[in-house]
Amino acid sequence: MTKTPELIRITPSTAGATRLTLARVPRRNAVNKQLADEVSAAVAMLGEEGVRVAILDAEGPAFCAGADLDDLVAGGAAVEQIVETLSGTPIHWTAVVNGAVRGAGLSILAACSRVIVTPDSTFGLPEISRGFFPADLIGELASIVGARRAFNLAFRGAPISAETALSMGLVSDVVGVDELESFVESSSADLLAVEPSALRHGVELWQSHARSAATL
């Protein structure tokens, strides 16, 4: 990375995995071009360093509010940039959510092999209540939860709970706040103990599935 990032942080976890934290807290981690560029540069650096397992989390009360509404077109392109970056580097990403995920933030979760969330986390596509349908997000969500569930989430507008997200396959695990860090660290340690070639093969299969199923 050519300069110190302003909207993300990169830190090692105790298990040896790398942690990439979204830190645009005043905007609830809404994605703009700068955030996307910083994430892309960080992921490229991790790939060059041979990182196999990484954690994606966020500061503040929201994991991600979606695309930055101040410039929706640029924000949408920035989200696509992050998704393509996460899906284009053979790293196992675990998203860790302790808060709200809205709109295109769900696309970022869909790019991660595992999603661990706290019980109070919520997930939603509020676009229809703002006068437009989130057509660009449906394919990525459908690749994870199926077309009917993805469309139902878009039509309802209102957010769903962590348990509902678990039942529909949007998230992998629901873990209490007090146990969250130890659970994430333990999960990362287990992944790092896997034969590297087997892990890489699995990650590449996941990414291939996500890319092929993303367009309806």
C-alpha positions in Angstrom: 0.0 0.0 0.0 1.4 3.4 -1.0 0.0 5.4 1.8 -1.5 4.9 5.2 -5.2 4.0 4.8 -7.8 6.3 6.5 -11.0 4.3 6.3 -9.7 0.8 7.2 -7.3 -0.8 9.7 -5.2 -3.9 9.2 -4.1 -5.9 12.3 -3.0 -9.5 13.1 -5.3 -11.6 15.2 -4.1 -13.8 18.0 -4.7 -16.9 16.0 -2.4 -15.7 13.2 -5.1 -14.6 10.8 -5.1 -11.0 9.4 -7.9 -8.7 10.4 -9.2 -6.0 8.0 -11.5 -3.6 9.7 -13.9 -1.1 8.0 -13.5 2.1 9.9 -15.6 4.8 8.2 -17.7 5.0 11.4 -19.3 8.5 10.8 -20.9 7.1 7.6 -21.8 3.7 9.2 -19.1 2.2 6.9 -21.0 3.1 3.8 -18.9 2.3 0.8 -17.4 5.0 -1.3 -14.5 5.0 -3.8 -11.9 5.7 -1.2 -13.0 2.9 1.0 -13.1 0.5 -1.9 -9.7 1.5 -3.1 -8.2 1.1 0.4 -9.8 -2.4 0.7 -8.6 -3.4 -2.7 -5.0 -2.3 -2.0 -5.1 -4.1 1.4 -6.4 -7.3 -0.1 -3.8 -7.2 -2.9 -1.1 -6.7 -0.3 -2.4 -9.7 1.7 -2.5 -11.9 -1.4 1.1 -11.0 -2.2 2.1 -11.8 1.3 0.6 -15.3 1.0 -2.2 -14.7 3.6 -4.5 -17.7 3.6 -7.1 -16.7 6.3 -8.4 -13.3 7.0 -11.2 -11.7 9.1 -13.4 -8.8 7.8 -15.1 -6.8 10.5 -16.1 -3.2 11.2 -16.0 -0.5 13.8 -19.2 1.3 15.1 -22.8 0.2 15.3 -23.0 -0.9 11.6 -21.0 -3.4 9.7 -21.9 -1.7 6.5 -24.8 0.7 5.5 -24.4 -0.3 1.8 -23.3 2.0 -1.0 -22.8 5.7 -0.1 -26.0 7.4 -1.0 -24.3 10.8 -1.5 -23.2 9.3 -4.9 -25.2 6.1 -5.5 -23.7 5.3 -8.9 -20.1 5.7 -7.7 -21.0 3.9 -4.4 -22.5 1.0 -6.3 -19.4 0.7 -8.4 -17.3 0.8 -5.3 -19.2 -2.1 -3.7 -18.7 -4.1 -6.9 -15.0 -3.3 -6.6 -14.8 -4.7 -3.1 -16.8 -7.8 -4.0 -14.6 -8.5 -7.0 -11.5 -8.0 -4.9 -12.6 -10.4 -2.2 -13.7 -12.9 -4.8 -10.6 -12.6 -6.8 -7.9 -13.4 -4.3 -7.6 -16.9 -2.8 -8.0 -16.0 0.8 -10.6 -17.5 3.1 -12.6 -14.5 4.4 -14.7 -14.7 7.6 -17.0 -11.7 8.0 -17.7 -10.8 11.6 -20.8 -8.8 12.2 -21.9 -7.1 15.4 -24.5 -4.6 14.2 -26.5 -3.6 11.1 -25.9 -4.7 7.5 -28.0 -2.9 4.9 -28.2 -2.8 1.1 -25.1 -3.6 -0.8 -23.4 -4.6 2.5 -25.1 -7.9 2.0 -23.2 -8.3 -1.3 -20.0 -8.0 0.8 -21.2 -10.8 3.1 -22.0 -12.9 0.1 -18.4 -12.7 -1.1 -17.1 -14.1 2.2 -16.8 -17.9 2.8 -18.1 -17.6 6.4 -20.2 -15.1 8.2 -20.3 -15.0 12.0 -22.8 -12.6 13.6 -24.0 -11.6 17.0 -27.7 -12.2 18.0 -28.6 -8.5 17.8 -27.3 -8.1 14.3 -29.8 -7.2 11.6 -29.9 -7.5 7.8 -32.0 -5.7 5.2 -32.5 -4.3 1.8 -34.4 -1.0 2.4 -34.1 0.2 -1.2 -37.7 -0.5 -2.1 -38.9 1.9 0.6 -36.7 4.6 -0.9 -38.3 4.2 -4.3 -36.1 1.8 -6.2 -35.6 -2.0 -6.4 -32.1 -3.4 -5.6 -31.8 -5.3 -8.8 -28.0 -5.3 -8.8 -27.9 -7.1 -5.5 -30.3 -10.0 -6.2 -28.0 -12.2 -8.1 -25.3 -12.3 -5.4 -27.8 -12.9 -2.7 -29.6 -15.6 -4.7 -26.3 -17.4 -5.1 -26.3 -17.8 -1.3 -29.9 -18.1 -0.2 -31.8 -18.9 -3.4 -33.9 -16.6 -5.7 -37.2 -16.7 -3.8 -35.6 -15.7 -0.4 -33.5 -13.0 -2.1 -36.5 -11.5 -3.8 -38.6 -11.7 -0.6 -35.9 -9.9 1.3 -35.9 -7.2 -1.3 -39.7 -6.9 -1.5 -40.2 -6.7 2.3 -37.7 -3.8 2.8 -37.8 -4.3 6.6 -34.7 -5.9 8.2 -34.5 -9.5 9.4 -33.0 -10.8 12.6 -29.8 -12.8 13.0 -31.7 -16.0 13.6 -33.8 -15.5 10.5 -30.6 -14.8 8.5 -29.2 -18.0 9.9 -32.3 -20.1 9.0 -32.1 -18.8 5.4 -28.4 -19.4 5.0 -27.3 -15.8 4.8 -25.0 -16.2 7.8 -23.0 -19.2 9.0 -23.1 -18.8 12.8 -24.8 -16.7 15.5 -22.6 -16.3 18.5 -23.1 -14.3 21.7 -21.1 -11.1 22.1 -19.1 -12.4 25.1 -18.0 -15.5 23.1 -17.6 -13.8 19.7 -13.9 -13.1 19.8 -12.8 -16.4 21.1 -15.1 -18.2 18.6 -13.7 -16.2 15.7 -10.1 -16.8 16.8 -10.7 -20.5 17.3 -12.3 -20.8 13.9 -9.4 -19.0 12.3 -6.9 -21.2 14.0 -8.7 -24.3 12.7 -8.6 -23.0 9.2 -4.9 -22.2 9.5 -4.3 -25.8 10.6 -5.8 -27.1 7.3 -3.5 -28.3 4.5 -2.9 -25.1 2.6 -3.6 -26.6 -0.9 -6.9 -28.0 0.3 -8.0 -24.7 1.8 -7.0 -22.9 -1.4 -9.0 -25.4 -3.5 -12.0 -24.9 -1.3 -11.8 -21.1 -1.4 -11.4 -21.2 -5.2 -14.5 -23.4 -5.6 -16.5 -21.0 -3.3 -15.4 -18.0 -5.3 -16.2 -19.8 -8.7 -19.7 -20.6 -7.5 -20.3 -17.1 -6.2 -19.2 -15.6 -9.6 -21.1 -18.0 -11.8 -24.3 -17.7 -9.8 -24.2 -13.9 -9.3 -26.1 -13.0 -12.5 -29.7 -13.9 -12.9 
